[in-house]
Amino acid sequence: QVQFVESGGGLVQPGGSLRLSCVTSRRIFSIYPMAWYRQAPGKQRELVAQITTSGITNYEDSVKGRFTISRDNAKNTMYLQMNSPMPEDTAVYYCNADQRYYPNTFWGQGTQVFVSS
């Protein structure tokens, strides 16, 4: 059974910072590009950022320059550094393999991020 385990969410003030973490199996982590997704209340889940196995990154336009995706291959762990978050970043954040390369339904519980003063 493939698992993705997210952590690090919480309440953060606008302009603050937060780091999310994601752990999965070595097999998945070493083969596929990984990604962070988010789902805000009443909205569809959307791709936030993606990182290839070699570390090439891509970001959704609204988070460019504020969020940084990274990965530690030795720990099978991916991160999302959220700097200067805004209220519109409030959502449940999920990690998974990039669905464009490994479409699957193995979604974890996600980690809630709430941006508010």
C-alpha positions in Angstrom: 0.0 0.0 0.0 1.4 3.4 -1.0 1.3 6.0 1.6 2.0 9.7 1.7 2.2 11.3 5.2 2.0 15.1 5.5 2.9 17.2 8.6 3.8 20.7 9.6 0.5 22.6 9.1 -1.1 24.9 11.5 -2.1 28.5 12.0 0.2 31.1 10.6 0.0 34.9 10.3 0.2 36.6 7.0 3.8 37.4 6.3 5.0 34.6 8.5 6.5 31.3 7.5 5.7 27.6 7.8 7.4 24.4 6.5 5.4 21.4 5.5 6.9 17.9 5.3 6.0 14.8 3.4 7.3 11.2 3.7 6.6 8.3 1.4 8.2 5.1 0.3 11.7 5.0 -1.2 10.4 3.3 -4.3 7.9 6.1 -5.1 10.3 8.8 -4.1 13.1 7.6 -6.3 11.1 7.0 -9.4 8.5 9.8 -9.7 8.4 13.5 -9.7 6.7 14.6 -6.5 4.2 17.4 -5.9 2.3 19.4 -3.4 -1.4 20.0 -3.9 -3.9 21.9 -1.9 -7.7 22.0 -1.6 -9.5 25.0 -0.2 -13.1 24.8 1.1 -15.5 24.5 -1.8 -12.8 24.3 -4.4 -11.1 21.6 -6.5 -7.7 20.2 -5.5 -5.0 22.1 -7.3 -1.3 21.6 -8.0 0.9 24.0 -6.0 4.5 22.9 -6.8 6.3 20.1 -8.4 9.9 18.7 -8.1 11.6 16.2 -10.3 13.8 13.4 -9.1 16.8 15.6 -10.1 15.5 18.7 -8.3 13.9 20.7 -11.1 11.0 22.7 -9.7 7.8 24.3 -11.0 5.3 26.4 -9.2 1.7 27.6 -9.6 1.8 31.3 -10.5 0.2 32.5 -7.2 3.0 31.0 -5.1 6.0 31.8 -7.2 8.6 33.7 -5.2 6.9 32.8 -1.9 6.9 29.0 -1.6 9.9 26.7 -2.1 9.6 23.0 -2.8 12.6 20.8 -2.0 13.4 17.1 -1.4 15.9 15.1 0.7 16.4 11.8 -1.2 18.2 10.2 1.6 15.2 10.6 3.9 12.5 10.1 1.3 11.1 13.4 2.4 9.8 16.4 0.5 9.3 19.9 1.9 7.3 23.0 1.1 8.6 26.2 2.7 5.9 28.7 2.8 7.1 32.3 3.2 4.8 35.3 3.3 1.6 33.2 3.2 -1.6 35.0 2.5 -5.2 34.2 3.6 -5.9 32.8 0.2 -3.3 30.1 0.8 -5.6 28.6 3.5 -6.2 25.0 2.5 -5.5 21.4 3.3 -2.2 20.6 1.7 -1.5 17.1 0.3 1.6 15.5 -1.1 1.7 12.8 -3.8 3.6 11.7 -6.8 3.0 14.1 -9.6 -0.4 12.9 -10.9 0.6 13.6 -14.5 3.3 10.8 -14.2 1.7 8.5 -11.6 -2.0 9.0 -11.4 -3.3 7.3 -8.2 -5.8 7.6 -5.5 -3.4 7.1 -2.5 -4.1 10.5 -0.9 -3.1 10.9 2.7 -5.0 12.9 5.4 -3.3 16.1 4.4 -2.2 18.9 6.7 -4.3 21.9 7.3 -2.8 25.4 6.8 -4.8 28.3 8.1 -3.5 31.8 7.3 -5.0 34.5 9.5 -4.0 37.4 11.7 
